[in-house]
Amino acid sequence: MSVYFVASISVRDRERYKKYLEGADAVFRSYGGEYLAVDTEPLLLEGEWDCERLVLIRFPDESEFRKWYHSSEYQELLKHRMAGARCDTLLVKGTV
């Protein structure tokens, strides 16, 4: 069953966040990750939104997601994301 990694992001330090972006694609793709959406202007329908970027990534299953998220390659990149941006992230399980 697919799982979805959802991140709402507010960049604070563009240079540090850029370092994250420079390596992130190759690492998550090596674990079966696929971008479904990257939006800098999502349409707010209800509630409040104070972020500038929303990212949605699909993984084939939770096992591959966990391998990616806990991999040494991603953890090294994650330091740059955490230093360069405020991020709220979720793991959402698919229905199929």
C-alpha positions in Angstrom: 0.0 0.0 0.0 1.4 3.4 -1.0 2.2 6.0 1.7 2.4 9.8 1.2 4.9 12.1 2.8 3.4 15.6 3.1 5.5 18.6 4.1 4.4 22.2 4.6 7.5 24.4 4.6 8.5 27.9 5.5 12.0 28.7 4.4 14.1 30.8 6.8 17.6 30.4 5.4 17.5 30.0 1.6 21.2 28.9 1.3 20.8 26.1 3.8 17.6 25.0 2.3 19.2 25.0 -1.2 21.8 22.6 0.1 19.0 20.2 1.1 17.3 20.5 -2.3 20.6 19.8 -4.1 20.7 16.2 -2.9 17.1 15.4 -1.9 15.8 14.3 -5.3 18.4 11.6 -5.9 18.1 10.2 -2.4 14.3 9.8 -2.3 14.1 8.5 -5.8 16.6 5.7 -4.9 13.9 4.5 -2.4 11.0 4.6 -4.8 9.8 8.1 -3.9 7.9 10.1 -6.5 6.9 13.7 -6.4 3.1 14.1 -6.8 3.0 17.8 -6.0 5.2 20.8 -5.2 3.2 23.9 -4.8 4.3 27.4 -3.7 0.8 28.8 -3.9 -1.7 26.1 -2.7 -5.3 27.3 -2.6 -6.5 27.6 1.0 -10.1 26.4 1.2 -10.5 26.2 5.0 -8.5 27.0 8.1 -5.2 28.8 8.2 -2.0 28.5 6.1 1.2 30.2 7.0 3.7 28.2 4.9 5.1 29.0 1.5 5.6 25.5 0.1 3.8 22.2 0.1 5.4 19.0 -1.0 3.6 15.7 -1.6 5.8 12.5 -2.2 4.5 9.0 -2.8 6.4 5.9 -1.7 5.4 2.4 -2.7 5.0 1.3 0.9 5.9 2.3 4.4 8.9 0.1 4.5 10.5 2.0 1.6 9.5 5.3 3.2 11.2 4.3 6.5 14.3 3.1 4.7 14.5 6.5 3.0 13.7 8.6 6.0 16.2 6.9 8.3 18.9 6.4 5.7 22.3 8.0 6.4 22.1 9.9 3.1 18.8 11.5 4.0 19.6 12.2 7.6 22.7 14.1 6.4 20.5 16.2 4.1 17.8 16.6 6.7 20.2 18.7 8.8 20.1 21.4 6.1 16.3 21.3 5.8 15.9 21.6 9.6 18.4 24.5 9.8 17.0 26.3 6.7 13.2 25.9 7.2 10.4 25.3 9.5 8.6 22.2 8.4 5.5 20.3 9.4 5.6 16.8 8.0 3.1 13.9 8.0 3.1 10.3 6.8 -0.3 9.5 5.3 -1.3 5.9 4.5 -3.1 5.3 1.2 -6.2 3.3 0.8 -4.9 1.0 -2.0 
